[in-house]
Amino acid sequence: MKGIIIPISDFKMWFILLLLIATATSFPSSTPTFSIYDSVLGYSCHSDTNCGGLVGNSMCLQGICACRPGYIPQGIMNCIYAEGINNLSLNSLIMNQMRLFLGE
């Protein structure tokens, strides 16, 4: 019975490949892990980035995605421009939106 003869150059290639795999899997990553996610209006967030990925003109307000000032919610996926709303009524609108989503 004859054995399989592997040329030296192929042997070196496989040895280096296995060495790289073993090295890459044996050392833990030093970079911190974090999750990137997108939220819709009324759902939790950590930054404006979490809200703006799915809903344009939105922001993270006290940990909940809400429409930016000057915009009002239309469902959970849209913030539309609110014409004729002054700042006082806009602030109350945002707070009412938060109460609605929080169930208060």
Secondary structure, 3 states (H helix, E strand, C coil): CCCCCCCHHHHHHHHHHHHHHHHHHHCCCCCCCCCCCCCCCCCECCCHHHHHCCCCCEEEECCEEEECCCEEEECCCEEEECCCCCHHHHHHHHHHHHHHHHCC
